[in-house]
Amino acid sequence: MAEHAVDFVLRGDHITLDALLKATGLAPSGGGAKQTIASGQVQVNGQVELRRGAKLRDGQVVQLGTARVHIVAGP
């Protein structure tokens, strides 16, 4: 199965994990993001992340299934 990878450009210095899942379309809603995170399906830098409010910064990588999101600092 092919991996889907995208870069996500930050508008500030960080974004929370649940907001990232919504912004990238990996979760349909805040509730969906919360359930996906709580079920242990999301990894940040190769480690399972269970905190929906985890702050993601430049250089971090979020993976959900075959989807991979690389966090990039904004202008």
C-alpha positions as CSV (number, residue, x, y, z in Angstrom):
1,M,0.0,0.0,0.0
2,A,1.4,3.4,-0.9
3,E,2.1,5.9,1.8
4,H,0.4,9.3,1.7
5,A,2.8,12.0,2.8
6,V,2.2,15.8,3.1
7,D,3.9,18.8,4.5
8,F,1.8,21.0,6.9
9,V,3.0,24.6,7.2
10,L,2.6,26.1,10.7
11,R,1.0,29.5,11.0
12,G,2.4,30.0,14.5
13,D,5.0,28.1,16.5
14,H,2.8,25.0,17.1
15,I,-0.5,23.3,16.4
16,T,-2.2,20.8,18.7
17,L,-2.5,17.2,17.5
18,D,-6.3,17.2,17.3
19,A,-6.3,20.5,15.3
20,L,-3.8,19.0,12.9
21,L,-5.9,15.9,12.3
22,K,-8.9,18.2,11.5
23,A,-6.9,20.6,9.4
24,T,-5.4,17.8,7.2
25,G,-8.7,15.9,6.9
26,L,-7.4,12.9,8.7
27,A,-10.3,13.4,11.2
28,P,-13.8,14.6,10.1
29,S,-14.4,16.5,13.4
30,G,-12.9,17.4,16.8
31,G,-14.8,14.4,18.2
32,G,-13.4,12.1,15.5
33,A,-9.9,13.4,16.2
34,K,-10.3,12.8,20.0
35,Q,-11.5,9.2,19.4
36,T,-8.7,8.4,16.9
37,I,-6.1,9.8,19.3
38,A,-7.5,8.0,22.3
39,S,-7.6,4.7,20.4
40,G,-3.8,4.8,20.1
41,Q,-3.8,5.0,16.2
42,V,-1.7,8.2,16.0
43,Q,2.1,8.3,16.3
44,V,4.3,11.4,16.7
45,N,7.9,10.8,15.8
46,G,7.3,7.0,15.9
47,Q,5.8,7.0,19.4
48,V,2.0,6.5,20.1
49,E,0.6,9.9,21.3
50,L,-2.6,9.8,23.4
51,R,-2.7,13.5,24.2
52,R,-5.0,15.4,21.9
53,G,-3.6,18.7,23.0
54,A,0.0,17.7,22.3
55,K,1.8,20.6,20.8
56,L,3.4,19.8,17.5
57,R,6.3,21.9,16.2
58,D,8.6,22.2,13.2
59,G,10.3,19.0,12.2
60,Q,7.9,16.6,13.9
61,V,6.2,13.8,11.9
62,V,2.7,12.6,12.6
63,Q,1.5,9.2,11.3
64,L,-2.0,7.7,11.1
65,G,-2.2,4.5,9.1
66,T,-0.4,5.1,5.8
67,A,-0.9,8.9,6.1
68,R,2.2,10.8,7.2
69,V,2.3,14.6,8.0
70,H,5.6,16.5,8.3
71,I,5.3,19.7,10.3
72,V,7.1,22.6,8.7
73,A,7.8,26.1,10.1
74,G,5.9,28.9,8.4
75,P,7.4,32.0,6.9
